[in-house]
Amino acid sequence: MSDTKLTVGLVYGGKSGEHEVSLQTAFAVMNAFDYAKYEIIPFYISKQGLWKVGAVLDAPFGAIEQLKLGGEAGDMGMALNAVFSGLTGGSQVIDVMFPLLHGTNGEDGTIQGLFEMANIPYIGAGVLASSAGMDKVVMKKLFGEAGLDQCEYCYFNISSWKRKSHELIIGLEDKLGYPVFVKPANLGSSVGISKAVDKESLIKAVDFAFRYDTKVIIEEFVDAREVEVSVLGNEEPEASVPGEIVSSGEYYDYAAKYTDGKSQMLIPAPVDSEVADRLRESAIQAFRAIEGSGITRADFFLRKSDGKILINEVNTMPGFTPFSMYPLLWRETGVSYQALLDRMIELALERYHFKQNLKYDNE
């Protein structure tokens, strides 16, 4: 660590369908840090999985295109040498890593496990929570165990689909009916998701989802409002005010989230105080169900027919631009974007120091 500043390694990009979203997040974070407190070392991972390590930043970043960094791309070993041997910039040591990787190969516990093995602090959820939060099937099983209400679902892998698609279709038609939503089990930002209204569109939707993952989840259609809550903390997590998404499309897909600019975020959500309290309690319950730490955004359905709260999913590395739901919810709750970054780093170091006191032998 430098005499007066913490050095933060910012990892972004990655081999994921959410590569571009990660760049947006990294650009926003780089330009929001208080450079009187921190200096940044950027680590860009290309779509092919190659790493580039940038020079130390002690001022806000330039254009978003520059995030891909100049120079030659190397393998991960070169980047790890920089991180774990303290060789970046000659003698630079990184105090905490900040993985801003959305989706597979980043948000799913893989890079978190790498940091654990290297014994370096990192921001956000741990290995288990990241993995469970990425796999929608495992996540829903944990929610069920925790007693959280959720919509009906079915799931299967690609080998089962190839062997017995006819049986699977009959089973899910009996259980869920139409319409249904078809999703890759391990992906975010609504990538690979389709709505199916009959057998023909179901088959197309499943084939499309299998382009992104080897396991697919099918969920019943729920006529509902979409409400989200941000959670922050380790052992004693806190929940933000809830916010509501009013999608520009039939459902909140990738275009509605990132490209068409027409979806609305209502913050705070127009719900009564009792519903808001139950949403916040359920968000913390979901956070604990996956053994979360650091940050998480919990997404709910508020069913229109009876007002029932249904957990949809959690996101352990939500979008983090100043215009994303996670920081906007905290801003409405009284925590600024910059203060949120400070708190996330504090939580990362708190968890790291707690684990350093654990014993790993029989003495």
C-alpha positions as CSV (number, residue, x, y, z in Angstrom):
1,M,0.0,0.0,0.0
2,S,1.2,3.5,-0.7
3,D,1.8,5.9,2.3
4,T,-1.6,7.6,2.0
5,K,-3.7,5.7,-0.4
6,L,-5.3,2.2,-0.9
7,T,-4.4,0.6,-4.2
8,V,-7.5,-1.0,-5.8
9,G,-7.2,-3.5,-8.7
10,L,-10.1,-3.1,-11.0
11,V,-10.9,-6.2,-13.1
12,Y,-13.4,-5.9,-15.9
13,G,-14.5,-7.1,-19.4
14,G,-14.3,-10.9,-19.4
15,K,-15.5,-13.9,-21.4
16,S,-19.2,-13.2,-21.0
17,G,-22.2,-12.1,-22.9
18,E,-22.2,-9.2,-20.5
19,H,-18.7,-7.9,-21.5
20,E,-20.0,-4.5,-22.7
21,V,-22.0,-4.0,-19.6
22,S,-18.9,-4.7,-17.5
23,L,-17.1,-1.9,-19.5
24,Q,-19.8,0.5,-18.7
25,T,-19.6,-0.3,-15.0
26,A,-15.8,-0.1,-14.9
27,F,-15.9,3.3,-16.6
28,A,-18.3,4.7,-14.1
29,V,-16.4,3.3,-11.1
30,M,-13.1,4.6,-12.3
31,N,-14.5,8.0,-12.6
32,A,-16.3,8.0,-9.3
33,F,-13.4,7.0,-7.0
34,D,-12.0,9.6,-4.6
35,Y,-8.5,9.7,-5.9
36,A,-7.3,11.4,-2.7
37,K,-8.0,8.0,-1.0
38,Y,-7.3,5.5,-3.7
39,E,-5.2,4.7,-6.7
40,I,-6.5,2.3,-9.4
41,I,-4.7,-0.4,-11.4
42,P,-6.9,-1.6,-14.3
43,F,-7.0,-5.2,-15.4
44,Y,-8.9,-5.7,-18.7
45,I,-9.9,-9.2,-19.8
46,S,-10.8,-9.5,-23.4
47,K,-13.6,-11.6,-24.8
48,Q,-11.1,-14.2,-25.7
49,G,-9.9,-14.4,-22.0
50,L,-6.6,-12.5,-22.5
51,W,-5.5,-10.1,-19.8
52,K,-4.1,-6.6,-20.1
53,V,-2.7,-4.7,-17.1
54,G,-2.8,-0.9,-17.2
55,A,-0.6,1.7,-15.6
56,V,-1.5,3.1,-12.1
57,L,-4.4,5.6,-12.3
58,D,-4.5,8.5,-9.8
59,A,-7.1,10.6,-11.7
60,P,-10.4,10.0,-13.4
61,F,-10.3,8.0,-16.6
62,G,-10.8,9.2,-20.2
63,A,-13.0,7.7,-22.9
64,I,-14.7,4.4,-22.4
65,E,-12.9,3.0,-25.5
66,Q,-9.6,3.4,-23.7
67,L,-10.7,0.8,-21.1
68,K,-9.5,-2.0,-23.4
69,L,-6.0,-0.7,-22.8
70,G,-3.0,-0.4,-25.1
71,G,-0.2,-2.8,-25.5
72,E,0.0,-6.6,-25.9
73,A,-2.5,-8.9,-24.3
74,G,-1.0,-11.6,-22.2
75,D,-2.2,-14.8,-20.5
76,M,-3.6,-14.8,-17.0
77,G,-0.2,-15.7,-15.5
78,M,1.2,-12.3,-16.5
79,A,-1.6,-10.5,-14.7
80,L,-1.4,-12.8,-11.6
81,N,2.3,-12.0,-11.4
82,A,1.4,-8.4,-11.3
83,V,-1.3,-8.9,-8.6
84,F,0.2,-11.6,-6.4
85,S,3.9,-10.9,-6.6
86,G,3.5,-7.2,-6.1
87,L,5.3,-6.3,-9.3
88,T,2.9,-3.9,-11.0
89,G,4.7,-0.6,-11.5
90,G,7.9,-2.0,-10.1
91,S,6.9,-2.4,-6.5
92,Q,3.2,-1.8,-6.5
93,V,1.1,-4.0,-4.1
94,I,-2.6,-4.2,-4.5
95,D,-4.6,-3.8,-1.3
96,V,-8.0,-5.0,-2.6
97,M,-9.3,-6.4,-5.8
98,F,-12.6,-5.1,-7.3
99,P,-14.1,-7.6,-9.8
100,L,-16.5,-5.8,-12.0
101,L,-17.2,-8.8,-14.1
102,H,-20.9,-9.6,-14.9
103,G,-22.0,-13.0,-15.8
104,T,-20.0,-16.2,-16.4
105,N,-16.2,-16.3,-15.7
106,G,-16.4,-13.5,-13.1
107,E,-19.7,-13.2,-11.2
108,D,-20.0,-16.9,-10.8
109,G,-17.3,-17.6,-8.1
110,T,-14.4,-18.4,-10.5
111,I,-12.4,-15.3,-10.0
112,Q,-13.4,-15.1,-6.4
113,G,-11.9,-18.5,-5.9
114,L,-8.7,-17.3,-7.5
115,F,-8.5,-14.4,-5.1
116,E,-9.2,-16.7,-2.2
117,M,-6.4,-19.0,-3.2
118,A,-4.0,-16.0,-3.5
119,N,-5.1,-14.7,-0.1
120,I,-6.0,-11.3,-1.4
121,P,-9.0,-9.2,-0.3
122,Y,-11.7,-8.6,-2.9
123,I,-15.0,-6.7,-3.1
124,G,-18.4,-8.4,-3.3
125,A,-19.8,-11.8,-2.6
126,G,-17.6,-14.8,-1.8
127,V,-17.2,-18.0,-3.8
128,L,-20.3,-19.9,-2.6
129,A,-22.7,-16.9,-2.9
130,S,-21.3,-15.9,-6.3
131,S,-21.8,-19.4,-7.6
132,A,-25.3,-19.8,-6.2
133,G,-26.3,-16.4,-7.3
134,M,-25.3,-17.1,-10.8
135,D,-27.0,-20.5,-11.1
136,K,-30.7,-19.8,-11.2
137,V,-31.7,-23.4,-10.4
138,V,-29.4,-23.7,-7.3
139,M,-30.5,-20.2,-6.2
140,K,-34.2,-21.2,-6.4
141,K,-33.5,-24.3,-4.4
142,L,-31.9,-22.2,-1.6
143,F,-34.8,-19.8,-1.7
144,G,-37.2,-22.7,-1.3
145,E,-35.2,-24.0,1.7
146,A,-35.3,-20.5,3.2
147,G,-39.1,-20.4,2.9
148,L,-39.2,-17.7,0.3
149,D,-42.2,-17.7,-2.0
150,Q,-41.4,-17.9,-5.7
151,C,-42.9,-18.7,-9.1
152,E,-43.2,-22.3,-10.4
153,Y,-40.3,-23.6,-12.5
154,C,-38.8,-26.5,-14.3
155,Y,-35.2,-27.1,-15.5
156,F,-33.1,-29.6,-17.5
157,N,-29.7,-29.8,-19.1
158,I,-28.8,-30.1,-22.8
159,S,-28.3,-33.9,-22.8
160,S,-31.7,-34.5,-21.3
161,W,-33.3,-32.2,-23.9
162,K,-31.6,-34.1,-26.7
163,R,-32.7,-37.5,-25.3
164,K,-36.3,-36.8,-24.2
165,S,-37.5,-33.4,-25.3
166,H,-41.0,-34.6,-25.9
167,E,-41.4,-35.9,-22.3
168,L,-39.9,-32.6,-21.0
169,I,-42.3,-30.5,-23.0
170,I,-45.3,-32.5,-21.8
171,G,-44.2,-32.2,-18.2
172,L,-43.6,-28.5,-18.2
173,E,-46.9,-27.9,-20.1
174,D,-48.7,-29.8,-17.4
175,K,-46.9,-28.0,-14.6
176,L,-46.6,-24.4,-16.0
177,G,-48.9,-24.0,-19.0
178,Y,-48.3,-21.1,-21.3
179,P,-46.9,-18.5,-21.6
180,V,-43.5,-19.3,-19.9
181,F,-40.1,-17.6,-19.8
182,V,-37.1,-19.6,-21.0
183,K,-33.7,-18.7,-19.6
184,P,-30.1,-19.9,-19.6
185,A,-29.5,-21.1,-16.0
186,N,-26.2,-19.2,-15.7
187,L,-26.3,-15.8,-17.2
188,G,-27.5,-12.3,-16.3
189,S,-28.6,-9.0,-17.9
190,S,-31.5,-10.9,-19.5
191,V,-29.2,-12.4,-22.1
192,G,-30.6,-15.4,-23.8
193,I,-34.1,-15.0,-22.4
194,S,-37.3,-15.6,-24.5
195,K,-41.0,-15.7,-23.9
196,A,-42.8,-18.8,-25.2
197,V,-46.5,-19.0,-25.9
198,D,-46.8,-22.4,-27.5
199,K,-44.9,-25.6,-28.2
200,E,-43.3,-24.2,-31.4
201,S,-42.0,-21.0,-29.7
202,L,-40.9,-23.0,-26.7
203,I,-38.6,-25.3,-28.8
204,K,-37.1,-22.2,-30.4
205,A,-36.6,-20.5,-27.0
206,V,-34.9,-23.5,-25.5
207,D,-32.6,-23.9,-28.5
208,F,-31.8,-20.2,-28.2
209,A,-31.1,-20.5,-24.4
210,F,-28.8,-23.4,-25.0
211,R,-26.5,-21.2,-27.1
212,Y,-25.5,-19.6,-23.8
213,D,-25.5,-22.4,-21.2
214,T,-25.8,-26.2,-20.9
215,K,-28.7,-25.9,-18.4
216,V,-32.0,-24.1,-19.0
217,I,-34.7,-23.0,-16.6
218,I,-38.4,-22.5,-17.5
219,E,-40.5,-20.3,-15.3
220,E,-44.2,-19.7,-15.2
221,F,-45.6,-16.3,-16.4
222,V,-46.6,-14.1,-13.5
223,D,-48.6,-10.9,-14.2
224,A,-46.7,-8.8,-11.7
225,R,-44.9,-5.5,-11.0
226,E,-41.0,-5.9,-10.9
227,V,-39.5,-4.5,-7.7
228,E,-35.8,-4.5,-6.6
229,V,-34.0,-4.0,-3.3
230,S,-30.3,-3.4,-2.7
231,V,-28.5,-5.1,0.1
232,L,-25.2,-4.1,1.7
233,G,-23.2,-5.7,4.5
234,N,-21.6,-8.9,5.8
235,E,-22.9,-10.4,9.0
236,E,-25.4,-7.6,9.6
237,P,-26.7,-6.7,6.1
238,E,-28.9,-3.6,5.5
239,A,-31.6,-3.2,2.8
240,S,-32.3,-0.1,0.8
241,V,-35.7,1.3,-0.1
242,P,-37.4,-0.7,-2.8
243,G,-37.5,0.5,-6.4
244,E,-39.8,-0.5,-9.2
245,I,-38.9,-1.2,-12.9
246,V,-41.5,-0.2,-15.5
247,S,-40.2,-1.9,-18.6
248,S,-40.4,-0.4,-22.1
249,G,-41.0,-3.9,-23.5
250,E,-43.3,-6.8,-22.7
251,Y,-40.7,-7.9,-20.1
252,Y,-37.4,-6.4,-18.8
253,D,-35.1,-7.8,-21.5
254,Y,-31.5,-6.8,-22.5
255,A,-32.8,-4.0,-24.8
256,A,-35.1,-2.6,-22.1
257,K,-32.2,-2.6,-19.6
258,Y,-29.4,-1.2,-21.7
259,T,-30.2,0.1,-25.2
260,D,-33.5,1.6,-25.8
261,G,-33.5,4.1,-22.9
262,K,-37.3,3.9,-22.4
263,S,-37.7,1.9,-19.2
264,Q,-38.5,3.7,-16.1
265,M,-37.1,3.3,-12.5
266,L,-39.5,4.5,-9.8
267,I,-37.5,5.2,-6.7
268,P,-38.8,4.7,-4.1
269,A,-41.3,2.2,-5.4
270,P,-45.0,3.3,-5.1
271,V,-45.9,0.7,-2.5
272,D,-47.3,1.2,1.0
273,S,-44.9,1.1,4.0
274,E,-45.9,-2.4,5.1
275,V,-45.1,-3.9,1.7
276,A,-41.9,-1.9,1.5
277,D,-40.8,-3.4,4.9
278,R,-41.7,-6.9,3.8
279,L,-39.7,-6.5,0.6
280,R,-36.7,-5.3,2.6
281,E,-37.0,-8.2,5.0
282,S,-37.3,-10.7,2.1
283,A,-34.2,-9.2,0.4
284,I,-32.1,-9.8,3.5
285,Q,-33.6,-13.3,3.8
286,A,-32.5,-14.0,0.2
287,F,-29.1,-12.5,0.9
288,R,-28.6,-14.8,3.8
289,A,-30.1,-17.8,1.9
290,I,-27.1,-17.7,-0.5
291,E,-24.7,-16.8,2.3
292,G,-24.1,-13.4,0.8
293,S,-21.5,-10.8,1.7
294,G,-20.7,-7.3,0.4
295,I,-23.4,-6.4,-2.0
296,T,-26.4,-8.0,-3.7
297,R,-29.5,-6.8,-5.5
298,A,-32.7,-8.8,-4.8
299,D,-35.4,-8.8,-7.5
300,F,-39.0,-9.5,-6.8
301,F,-42.4,-9.9,-8.4
302,L,-45.3,-8.2,-6.8
303,R,-48.2,-10.2,-8.2
304,K,-51.0,-8.0,-9.4
305,S,-53.9,-10.4,-8.6
306,D,-53.2,-10.6,-4.8
307,G,-50.2,-8.5,-4.0
308,K,-48.1,-11.5,-3.1
309,I,-44.3,-11.0,-2.9
310,L,-42.4,-13.6,-5.0
311,I,-38.6,-13.7,-5.1
312,N,-37.3,-13.8,-8.6
313,E,-33.5,-13.8,-8.3
314,V,-30.5,-12.1,-6.7
315,N,-27.6,-10.5,-8.5
316,T,-24.3,-10.5,-6.6
317,M,-22.6,-8.1,-9.0
318,P,-25.4,-5.8,-10.2
319,G,-24.9,-3.0,-12.7
320,F,-23.0,-0.3,-11.0
321,T,-23.1,2.8,-13.1
322,P,-24.5,6.0,-11.4
323,F,-27.7,5.3,-13.4
324,S,-28.0,1.6,-12.3
325,M,-30.7,0.5,-9.9
326,Y,-28.3,-0.7,-7.2
327,P,-26.6,2.7,-6.4
328,L,-29.7,4.7,-7.2
329,L,-31.6,2.7,-4.4
330,W,-28.8,3.5,-2.0
331,R,-28.7,7.1,-3.0
332,E,-32.5,7.4,-2.2
333,T,-31.7,5.6,1.1
334,G,-29.1,8.2,2.0
335,V,-25.8,6.7,0.7
336,S,-24.0,8.5,-2.1
337,Y,-22.2,6.6,-5.0
338,Q,-18.8,7.5,-3.6
339,A,-19.7,6.6,-0.1
340,L,-21.0,3.3,-1.4
341,L,-17.7,2.5,-3.0
342,D,-15.9,3.3,0.4
343,R,-18.3,1.0,2.2
344,M,-17.8,-1.8,-0.2
345,I,-14.0,-1.6,0.3
346,E,-14.5,-1.6,4.1
347,L,-16.7,-4.7,3.9
348,A,-14.1,-6.5,1.7
349,L,-11.3,-5.8,4.2
350,E,-13.5,-6.6,7.1
351,R,-14.3,-10.1,5.7
352,Y,-10.7,-10.6,4.8
353,H,-9.3,-9.8,8.2
354,F,-12.0,-11.9,9.9
355,K,-11.0,-15.0,7.8
356,Q,-7.3,-14.4,8.6
357,N,-8.1,-15.2,12.2
358,L,-9.4,-18.7,11.3
359,K,-7.2,-21.7,12.0
360,Y,-6.3,-24.2,9.2
361,D,-4.5,-26.8,11.2
362,N,-5.0,-28.9,14.3
363,E,-2.7,-27.1,16.7
